[in-house]
Amino acid sequence: MSIRIAVGQGSCGIAAGAQKICSALEPLFCQSDITIDTVGCIGMCWLEPIVDIYENEALKCRLVQVKASDAERIAEAVKSGDMAAVADLMITPEDNSFLEKQTRIALRNCGIINPDSLESAKAAGGYSAIGRILSAENGMTPEEVIECIKVSGLAGRGGAGFPTWFKWNAARQSPGEEKYLICNADEGDPGAFMDRAVIESDPHTLIEGMLIGAYAIGAQEAIVYVRAEYPLAIRRLEHAIAEAREAGLIGKNIMGSDFSCEFRIKAGAGAFVCGEETALIESLQGQRGMPRLKPPFPAAAGYWYKPSNINNVETYANVAWIINNGGEAFAAMGTEDSKGTKVFALTGKIKRGGLVEIPMGKTLREVIFDIGGGIREDKAFKAVQMGGPSGGCIPEALLDTVIDYKKLAATGAIMGSGGMVVMDESTCMVSMAKFFLDFTAKESCGKCVHCRIGTKRLQEILTRIVSGEGKEGDIELLEELCLAVRDGALCGLGQTAPNPVLSTLRYFRDEFEAHIRDKKCPAHSCTDLLHYKIQPESCKGCTLCSKKCPVSAISGTVKNPHTIDQNVCIRCGQCIATCKFGAITVE
Amino acid sequence: MKCECMNQQSDLTLLKPVLEQYASVKGSLITILQHAQEIYGYLPMDVIYHIAEQTGSTPARVLGTATFYTQFRFQPVGKYLIMLCDGTACHVNGSTRIAAAIQEYLGVENGGTTEDGLFSFSIVACLGCCSLSPVMMINEDTYGSLTPAKALDILKEIQEKEAAK
């Protein structure tokens, strides 16, 4: 019997202390044939660090929130085969349902295989799809590959949802010998991390998907543009490319066929706008990442003005599965408009945060409440933000919206890359809108006036509203400006930048009004609008709060009720945290 | 009159192997700048001029490209670069309070460096570790589920480690 102990070491697992667990486990097994293995991220981030025990490659048990000090009893349990000693670490059936309710295609190997081992990837079926395509007897032509992707209904997972086959076909049809295939791994959407997880956990699936794409469009070179902020992802991808090259899976005459394709990684340098495909191309060419006017589209004139195809990591991660299982199998999942599965990064005020891959067609409620377990501390759900700075907030009344490109767009949000940030009653929606405008105003490349100046003015108006200086007419001005920016901007960043404002105005207009007219923040979040008050009947005069107050705004004598000087108070909230009698309230 | 910033004296020979490999490869400017920043810790102005000269470009174009990207710095940074994430998830989970605590403790603003040169502090866009929010990275290590107190403990630990050296 072979036993494998797999320690989850994605960025999140490592941050939670997985490496210390590995170092603690390794010496305990050096005399045995039990292997300690590094795996990527299983996506159950709230339970990290996670240690899985496999017997003959079948999962025997999953231990969660493990500490380095647990290593010895884990070792004893594994060696004796009696897992009762670690029963307290075992995942609960309730937590386990997080995975059971998912259908994993893009994430199929994440957290299961060793990302630094080609052998491990191959054992999980890696490179079988490209092998089949290139085989001499029953191979597939590039046209057949594109047809299979067309049947699958796969659409771009980076945000726009454009049919993948169409882009591939356009790049294939474009005249010219020199063509490029590019992977957009510049995951800049705040709140999305599935691309990082795929590269860190299963880089060979990305490479295989890109090889198939390169074969389909006729590219001789494939480039991965990945964020410099993902050092671990870059390291693992570099290693995977080197191993694949060594094994003849990258380079000249791949698997003995006529197909040749080179691979390289280009580290991005930090610019959100480079997620836009033409800006990404400019950046690849070593220039400022400013979007180009379209058309011509990259399929006709992309990298160095040669035909190029750009897809996102998750899109490529689906490709090999589709070739192996057939386009029909993929299309069988989902809704009429949106096929297959989608990965969501579930975060914010959610109980079980992590990566969720589900077939399209499930409702938001199912994802947030059934899979995600609902809101932390059982507070009330307020909204879910989807699509990052290009998306919007969906309120509770629309939680039964079906996940589908068109249905989500109808709410004012977008599918986007799949970031789902859950907010509870303590989140101020005006402040959220401001947060996103701060972001886009900073990230606007400056090429078009509407985006460069429009986002700045929107940001200024929102700043004024959250600091209690909003004026009558500000809401109307916001709306007018939003439409102007949307219509006047050249690229997706500017066109969608007003979405966070428009969607919060649509569903939470009363919060804007409360800030402007009543100078109140209903969520008690905007500090400039808060008033801390000591209730004289509850105050025992213990003086703790006045000692704690960093600006000496609280005065009073022992055993007599204290008062707060509103002109001095900086609304830091330390008094509330200190008071043992619940005598301090916020309005 | 020569600009003040040109009085810097960086050891340009350190950049030679990088320029030999990339100077003539078209589209490599960002890669060269990334290597230069790895070597010098930031992009000194004389290095920018040198890169422009060696790649047949102009200092304006090289600097214009460098300033476009948040990764590039034009001032020396501390030994430990603290990058506090202010992505959506971290923001919702209280990154602002952590920023305030770190700034107060170190006595630096966003983008600043402590006088002893040990820490630089920078608030950055999403680091992609949202499930651990709020998160910060110090050099290449990620720290998650922060509270103001926990963040300060991590900094204190580094200070103690450095003081012991």
Interface residues (C-beta under 8 A of the other chain):
Chain A: S11 C12 I14 A15 A16 C45 W46 E48 E187 G188 D189 P190 G191 A192 F193 R196 R227 A228 E229 Y230 P231 K266 A267 G268 A269 G270 A271 F272 S283 L284 Q285 G286 Q287 R288 G289 W304 A345 L346 T347 G348 K349 G353 G354 Q385 G388 G419 V421 M423 T427 M432 F435 F436 F439 E443 C445
Chain B: K26 G27 S28 L29 I30 T31 L33 Q34 G64 T65 F68 Y69 T70 Q71 F72 D86 G87 T88 A89 H91 V92 N93 V124 A125 C126 L127 G128 C129 C130 S131 L132 S133 V135 M137 E140 D141 T142 Y143 G144
